Amino acid sequence: MGYLFSARQPQSKKLSSEDWAAIGFLILAILVPLFLSDFRLNLIGRFLSLAIVALGIDLIWGYTGLLSLGHGVFFTLGGYALAMHLKLMQIPADASVKLPEFMSLYGVTELPWFWQPFYSFPVTLLSLIAIPAIAGGILGYLVFRNRIRGVYFSILTQAATIVFFNFFNGQQQLINGTNGLTNFGKFLGFDISSAGTQKIIYFITIAGLVVAYLVCRWLIAGRFGQLLIAIRDDEPRVRFSGYNPTGFKVVVFAVSAALAGLAGALFTLQSGIVSPKTMDIPFSIEMVIWVAVGGRATLLGAIVGAVLVNLAKSLLSEQFSAIWLFFQGGLFLLVVMVLPDGIVGWVKSQGYALFNQLTGRSPQPIATYPSLETDPDVQFERENLQDKS
């Protein structure tokens, strides 16, 4: 542990097998529009947006050991931020009362002050990331400064979800309460319901997923990522080593919340609705299931899990509308009992060995005790000490 934090450690610039697999997944996602109908493409686009929030869950759960059961709140906040902009852009320029249509039904005569900034698209774009990040940072600071962790942290995130869910449900005049915001007209001047616009949104979703993956990859690749893993494995020892885990956990929780907000906005664009329903606890638990199925502490696993689980959910609900929930529960039990490391985790730990065995290839020898003279970490430490002397 002491060596882990003693100095900057050299990082390999080579792409890992997981990175290459992610590139292959990206190429497949780009080619998908050539083979699917507009309806199926819209579904895949939603699943890819859900993969972004799964990356955030993996960042805090897989790498930091923080099991959040309330990320639906941040997801919904991002969705509302973009939906409010879309509703304002839907108001005719010559309208005598410039209000979203639902407000008139509840006797509202003047646009609430917190709606005003969402006339601007740049402000909206910033808000759908910043608002969830700030909310996550505040919640994280209040929890982590008191050294609350483990199951108590999960319970607190559930409690926060209930508070937000009930609050948003009761705001009929301001955000249409349980009905949510829907019936969007245009996005950046284009008809949001047209097939061409939906394809553009699909590729925007892919771009957002790539950015989210690169941000997470950058965070876990260096010393910050090593600290997150150390906090996950032995937080008291990290504290004893002179580091305050609170700041690191607040930052990573805020980043995860920001990713959830981005995912919520992209999902709203493709689903055409946002409501407090996505703040409900079951949806947040589903996010955790995606990461568990794909594989904790594997960024690719979070993406694969989100897409596969939701794809299976969609197909099974179409074919077995009465019993598809049993299939979903059985899938999760199968992963927990047979593949505890998830799909990608199993491939990394046992899949390669099984492939080599089936193809008759000899596994590569593993250096159990590399030579100290050729070890790059030892060489870096030696040069660092010589420079200081």
Secondary structure, 3 states (H helix, E strand, C coil): CCCCCCCCCCCCCCCCHHHHHHHHHHHHHHHHHHCCCHHHHHHHHHHHHHHHHHHHHHHHHHCCCCCCCCHHHHHHHHHHHHHHHHHHHCCCCCCCCCCCHHHHHCCCCCCCHHHHHHHCHHHHHHHHHHHHHHHHHHHHHHHHCCCCCCHHHHHHHHHHHHHHHHHHHCCHHHHCHHHCEECCCEECCEECCCHHHHHHHHHHHHHHHHHHHHHHHHHHHCHHHHHHHHHHHHHHHHHHCCCCHHHHHHHHHHHHHHHHHHHHHHHHHHHCEECHHHHCHHHHHHHHHHHHHHCCCCHHHHHHHHHHHHHHHHHHHHHCCCCHHHHHHHHHHHHHHHCCCHHHHHHHHHHHHHHHHHHCCCCCCCCCCCCCCCCHHHHHHHHHHHHHC
